[in-house]
Amino acid sequence: MRRAALITALFFAALVAAGAVYAVDPGQSATTIGPTNPALADGATALDAGRIEDGIRLTLDGLRAPADPIDKAAGYSNLCAGYAMLKQWDEALVHCNTSLALNKNNWRTFNNRAAIYVAKGQYELALADLRAGLDIAPNSRTLLESLRIVQQNKRLYGARSRSSVRSP
């Protein structure tokens, strides 16, 4: 059975960096790690506890050990979350992409990558990722809330852009 690690700060960090407001939903996990790789599990626990650098180090250690593709994908998704929490968007994006190359069925990774796109102001890419995640998990409260927030912030950003153009 896979152990869930709650990494709720990711979407919050990205949206805060982008000037958005987000109510964190701690009821759903952002990544999953199996018990077959203790370093990956410890990395997920450290990230969950807010020990970001420690979580990244442990996850990188865990990825050096043999792991099944699903655990590896979850590990890369956790790296994505960790680097996003450090606001290292480009590094985070690399790890999300690696995770999705290993496992296209992890809706949490699509949510993580959408958060990075929001932080980078790439709302259309964020929306595409959230829709891809919803294709996998159509009832995910996390994805539905993320979608609502991204759409709202995209509208607000568009309204700000239009009003700044009209200013004398």
N, C-alpha and C positions, 0 to 999 in steps of 0.2 A: 504494500500500500504506500502511496506517495504522501510525503509530509508537506503540508502547505506552509509557506513562509509569507507572512503578511508584509508587503512592501507598499504601503499606502502613500508614502511621502512623494513618490515619483511624480504622479500626475499633478499633485499639489505644487511641487517645486517648479515644474515646468510652467504651470499656469501662473504662479506667482511671478516668476521671472518675466512672463509675457504680460503682466499687469492684470491678470484675471483673478477672480475670487472663486474658490472651490471649497465645498464642504466635503471633507474626506469621508468616504464610506469604508469603515474598517471591517465590514461584514464579509468582504470578499478578498481573497488573496490575489496577489499580483503575479506570483510565480510558484512553481512546485518543484521540489527536489526530493528524490528518493533516498532512502537510508543506505543504499548500496555504496555511496561515496560520502564518507563522513566529512571531508573537507568542504564539499559542495553544500552539505546540510549545515555545517557550522558557518559557512559564508552567508547562507540565507538567514540564519539566526542572527548573525552580527548585523547584517543590513537591516533586519527587522527592528533590532534594538537601537538603531541609529549610529552604530559604530561603522561608518561607511568605509574608511580606509582599511580597517581590519576585515570587513566583509569582502571587499574587492580582493585583498591579498589571499584570503582563504579560498575564495572562489577560483582565482587564478591557479592556486595550488591544486585544487580539486580537478580542474580541467586538464592538468598535466597527467593525472592518473587515468587509467582505463575507465570509461563510463559508457553506458548505453546511450544511443543517440538522443533519446528523450531527456535524460538527465543532463547531457551536454547542452542541449538546446535550452533547458531551464537555467543552467549555469550561465550561459551567454545572456539570457534574458535578465538574470540577476545582475550581471556586469553592466548591462544596459541601464538598469535601474540605479545601480550605484553611481555610475559616472553621471547620470542625469541628476542625481541628488547633489553631486558636486558641481553641477551646471557645466560639465564638460560635454557639450551637446554632440560634437563631431565624434568623439571617442565613444559616447553612448550609442550613437547611430550605427557605428561599425558593429558593435556587439548585438544590437537588435537585428541587424541584417544577417549576421552569422546565425543567430538563433532561428530566424525564419527560414534560412536556407536548410537548416537541419530538421525543422518541424514547422510546417505551415499551418498546423492545427492548434496552436497555442494562442488563444484570443488575448491572453494577458500581454504577450509580446506585441501584438498589434496595438493594444492600449498604451503600452510603454512607448512605442515608436511614435504614436500619435502625439503623446505629450512632448516629445522632442520636437516634432514638427511645429507644434504650437509655440514652443519657446523660440523657434527660429522664424516664426511668423508665416509658416507655410501651411495655412489653414486647409487648403484643398487636399494636400497630401494627408494631413491629419484626419480629415473627414473620410478619405478613401480607406485609411487604415481602420478607422472605427467601424465603417460599414463592412470591411472584410472580417473584423472580429465578430460583428453581429451576425454574419453569415454562419459562423461557427457556434456562437452562443447567443441566440436571439433574445434570450430572457435575462441576460447579464445586466444587473442593476448598475454595475460599474460602467460598462460600455454605454448603456443608455444615458446615464448621467454625464459621462464624458462627452457624448455626442451633443447633448443639450447645451453643455457649457461651451463647447467649441463653436457651435452654431451661434450662440448668443454673443460670444466674444468676436466672432467674425463679423457679425452685424455691427457691433459697437466699433470695431476697428474701421469698418467701412464708413460708418457715420462720422467718425473722427477725421478720416482722410478726406471725405467730401467737404466737411466744414472747414478744414484748414485750407482747402483749395479756394473756397469762396471768400475767405478772409482777405480784406484789403491789404 
